[in-house]
Each structure stands twice: as structure tokens, then as C-alpha cells.
Amino acid sequence: TDTTFGPGTSRFVGLNNYRQLLQDALFWTSLKNSSVLFVASVFLEVFLGLAVALYLSESGKRWKGILIVALLLPWLFSEIVTAMTWRSIFHEPFGLLNGLLRQVGITEIPWLSRPKTAMAALVIASLWQGIGISAMVILAALQAIPSRLMDLASIDGAHGWRRLLHVVLPQLKAVLLLDAMLVGIKSLGSFTLVFALTGGGPGHGTEVLSTHVYRLTFSHYELGHASAVGVCLAGLFLALVSIVYLLQRGGPETGHKGTS
């Protein structure tokens, strides 16, 4: 439908909203930005979460509890608090980060005034909030790996990278895929962090699908067009979950059943 706020303002237009969507340059820009945020968040958060979890699994008990608390604290903050905190850090020219750069003789960076650096700022803020929970999920899976399996791997001469690649990672496959899916859903649907930190700017340089839906709805009152963007976003969620489901079906358990 072509509709706006208020009674009696709706009329059926068939697939016209989707045809309009294909011609909407801002939709493709927001889709590209959402894809960049998705890929960067999933790859970095899962990779760094795995690295932190491996470190915690080997570290002494004295510091382990302190590190876990420090990692989980950012996750406990709301996204609006996270965004405003990082906005003050990235502030130009009085932010903490540019102040540190001046101290070491590096030229100040206009973090939130350029599309590429603003997107990098978004990724950094998202990682700061999300690495802790990813690390805890992977750490729990690491601790669930049978010690007998690790002992057998050591007896067979699998140490260091060989044990990680051939023993640990296959056992973590399902958890890593689940974590990647949750991080991906969070990044694709990210609204509060983007809206409060960059506002989708500069020049729509960080406009993502969720903020595009918001602007179409509450700034342009194009509810039909906004709903079409929302349906596309829901389709991306469904595609992501389907891909993870199919990859999990091809895990080690399936192989064992086939050879037994």
C-alpha cells in the first residue's frame, strides 16, 4: 500500500513499493553500509572473541575473574550509553583519542566527519560492547571439550597450532557459527548505536537499513516504502539463519553418523 499516518490515507499499489526500492539510491547505500558493518563485526568479533577465550582458558586463576568482569562490563551498558561514551572519545578536536594522538605527535583524525573513519568508529564501538559476550560463549564451549580428547591429541603429537586447527576448532564449529549468527543479527539490525553515534552521517556515509527505515517512516512518512525496506531486512535475517543452519548440518556429528 501507499500509506501515511492518519485514517483513510492508504491505497493499494501492488509491487510498486519494491519497484521504487530498486530505484532508491539511498537504499543501495544503506545496504552497502549494512554489509560492511556486518562483515567487519562478524569477522572481528568472533575472531577476537576466540582469541580472548583461548587466552582466558590458559591464564591463571588470579587474573581470570578480573578479566572476565572487565570484558562483560561494556556488554551491560545500554547502546545509547555506549554511543555517547564513544562519541565523546571520538570528538573533534577535544576527544580523548585525538588528545592521545596529539601527545604522540600524530595529526588529529576527523573520526566522525568522514564516511570511512565514521564507519571505523562504529565498528570499534560495536566491538567494544560485543567482544566480551562472544568470548564468554566461546570460553564455555572450550571448557566443555573433553579433557580426554585433548590428552589424546597431545599423545599423538598435536601441540600449539596443530591442536588448535585439528582438534579445538572442529569442536567449536557449532558454537562459532552460533556466535557469528548472533553477532550478524545484531549488526544487521543495529539502530541505536548508529543513530546516536553518527546519525547515519556524514552524508549518509554510515546510513544502514534500520536507520533508512526510520527516516522513511518518521521524516518522509512513506510507510509503504519503509515497510518494503523492512521486508528486505527481514529477508537478510532469514538468509543468515538459513546459512548457519545448513553449515551446522555439515558438522562433525553428521560425518560420524555417516561413517558409523
C-alpha positions in Angstrom: 0.0 0.0 0.0 0.9 3.7 -0.4 0.1 4.9 3.1 1.0 7.6 5.6 -0.1 8.4 9.2 -3.8 9.0 9.8 -7.1 7.3 8.8 -8.2 6.9 5.2 -4.7 7.5 3.7 -4.0 4.0 2.4 -4.3 2.8 -1.2 -3.2 -0.5 -2.7 -0.3 -0.1 -5.2 0.8 -3.8 -5.7 4.5 -4.2 -6.0 5.2 -0.5 -6.7 7.0 -0.1 -3.3 9.5 -2.7 -4.4 10.0 -1.2 -7.8 10.6 2.1 -6.1 13.0 0.4 -3.8 15.2 -0.8 -6.7 15.4 2.8 -7.9 16.2 4.2 -4.4 20.0 5.1 -4.4 19.9 5.6 -0.6 18.6 2.0 -0.2 21.6 0.6 -2.0 23.9 2.9 0.0 22.4 1.7 3.3 22.6 -1.9 2.1 26.3 -1.5 1.3 26.9 0.1 4.7 25.0 -2.6 6.5 27.1 -5.2 4.6 30.3 -3.5 5.6 29.2 -3.3 9.3 28.0 -6.9 9.1 31.3 -8.4 7.7 33.6 -6.3 9.9 31.6 -7.1 13.1 31.2 -10.8 12.5 34.8 -11.4 11.4 36.5 -9.3 14.1 34.2 -10.0 17.0 34.2 -13.8 16.5 38.0 -13.8 15.8 38.9 -11.6 18.8 36.4 -13.4 21.0 38.0 -16.7 20.1 41.5 -15.2 20.8 40.4 -13.8 24.2 38.7 -17.1 25.1 41.8 -19.1 24.3 43.9 -16.7 26.4 41.4 -17.0 29.3 41.4 -20.8 29.1 45.2 -20.8 29.6 45.6 -17.9 32.1 46.0 -18.3 35.9 43.0 -18.1 38.2 44.2 -14.9 39.9 43.6 -12.6 36.9 40.9 -14.7 35.1 38.0 -13.3 37.2 39.1 -9.7 36.9 39.5 -10.1 33.1 36.0 -11.7 32.8 34.4 -8.8 34.7 36.3 -6.2 32.6 35.1 -7.9 29.4 31.5 -8.2 30.5 31.1 -4.6 31.8 30.7 -3.0 28.3 28.0 -5.5 27.4 26.0 -4.5 30.5 25.8 -0.9 29.2 22.9 0.2 27.0 23.7 1.0 23.4 22.8 4.7 24.0 25.4 4.9 26.8 28.0 3.1 24.6 27.3 5.5 21.7 27.5 8.7 23.8 30.7 7.4 25.5 32.4 6.7 22.2 31.1 10.0 20.7 33.0 11.9 23.4 36.1 9.7 22.8 35.9 10.4 19.0 35.0 14.1 19.4 36.9 16.6 17.3 39.2 18.1 18.4 38.7 17.7 22.2 38.0 13.9 22.3 40.2 11.5 24.3 41.5 9.7 21.2 42.7 12.8 19.3 44.2 14.1 22.5 46.3 10.9 22.7 47.3 11.2 19.1 48.5 14.8 19.7 50.6 13.6 22.6 52.5 11.2 20.3 52.8 13.7 17.5 50.2 12.2 15.2 47.8 14.5 13.2 44.3 14.5 14.6 41.8 12.4 12.7 38.3 13.7 12.0 36.7 10.4 13.1 33.0 11.3 12.7 33.4 13.8 9.8 34.5 11.3 7.1 32.5 8.3 5.9 35.3 5.7 6.2 36.5 6.8 9.6 33.0 7.1 10.9 32.3 3.5 9.8 35.5 2.5 11.6 34.3 4.3 14.7 31.0 2.3 14.5 32.9 -1.0 14.2 35.2 -0.1 17.2 32.2 0.8 19.4 30.4 -2.3 18.4 33.4 -4.5 19.1 34.0 -2.9 22.5 30.5 -3.8 23.5 30.3 -7.3 22.0 33.7 -9.0 22.3 33.1 -9.8 26.0 30.0 -11.9 25.5 31.4 -13.6 22.4 34.5 -14.5 24.5 32.4 -15.9 27.3 30.2 -18.0 24.9 33.4 -19.5 23.3 35.1 -19.9 26.6 32.2 -22.0 27.9 32.5 -24.2 24.8 36.2 -24.5 25.3 35.8 -25.7 28.8 33.2 -28.3 27.6 35.8 -30.0 25.3 36.6 -33.4 27.0 40.0 -33.4 28.6 40.5 -36.9 27.4 40.3 -35.7 23.8 43.0 -33.1 24.5 45.2 -35.6 26.2 44.9 -38.0 23.2 45.8 -35.1 20.9 48.9 -34.4 23.0 49.9 -38.1 22.9 49.6 -38.1 19.1 51.9 -35.1 18.9 49.3 -32.4 18.3 50.5 -29.2 20.0 50.1 -25.5 19.5 48.6 -24.5 16.2 48.1 -28.1 15.1 46.0 -28.9 18.1 44.0 -25.6 17.6 43.3 -26.3 13.9 42.7 -30.0 14.0 41.2 -30.6 17.5 39.9 -27.4 19.1 38.3 -25.6 16.2 36.3 -28.6 14.9 34.9 -29.0 18.4 33.9 -25.3 18.4 32.4 -25.2 15.0 28.8 -25.1 16.1 29.4 -22.5 18.8 31.4 -20.3 16.4 28.6 -20.4 13.9 26.0 -19.6 16.5 28.1 -16.7 17.8 28.6 -15.5 14.2 24.8 -15.6 13.6 24.0 -13.7 16.8 26.7 -11.0 16.0 25.4 -10.8 12.4 21.8 -10.3 13.6 22.9 -7.6 16.0 24.9 -5.8 13.3 22.3 -6.0 10.6 19.6 -4.7 13.0 21.9 -2.1 14.6 20.0 1.2 15.1 20.6 2.9 18.4 24.4 2.7 18.2 24.4 4.1 14.6 21.8 6.8 15.2 23.3 8.1 18.5 27.0 7.9 17.4 26.9 9.1 13.8 23.3 9.8 12.9 23.8 7.9 9.7 26.3 10.6 8.5 28.3 12.2 7.3 26.5 12.5 4.1 24.7 9.1 4.6 28.2 7.6 4.9 27.0 5.3 7.8 23.3 5.1 6.9 22.2 1.5 7.4 19.0 -0.3 6.6 17.5 0.2 10.0 18.1 4.0 10.1 16.9 4.2 6.5 13.6 2.6 7.6 13.4 5.1 10.4 13.9 8.1 8.1 11.4 6.9 5.6 8.8 6.4 8.3 9.2 9.4 10.6 10.9 12.0 8.3 9.2 11.3 5.0 6.1 9.5 6.2 6.5 6.9 3.4 5.2 3.9 5.4 4.8 1.6 2.4 8.3 2.3 1.1 9.7 1.8 4.7 7.9 -1.5 5.0 9.4 -2.7 1.8 12.9 -1.9 3.2 11.9 -3.7 6.4 10.9 -6.8 4.5 14.3 -6.8 2.7 16.0 -6.6 6.1 13.9 -9.5 7.4 14.9 -11.5 4.3 18.6 -10.9 5.2 17.9 -12.2 8.7 16.2 -15.3 7.3 19.1 -15.9 4.8 21.7 -15.6 7.6 19.9 -18.1 9.9 19.4 -20.5 7.0 23.0 -20.4 6.0 24.1 -21.1 9.6 21.6 -23.9 9.9 22.9 -25.5 6.7 26.6 -25.2 7.8 25.8 -26.7 11.1 24.2 -29.7 9.4 27.5 -30.4 7.8 29.4 -30.5 11.1 31.4 -33.3 12.6 28.4 -35.1 14.1 26.9 -35.7 10.6 30.2 -37.1 9.5 30.3 -39.6 12.4 26.8 -40.8 11.7 27.7 -41.4 8.1 30.8 -43.5 8.9 29.4 -45.5 11.9 
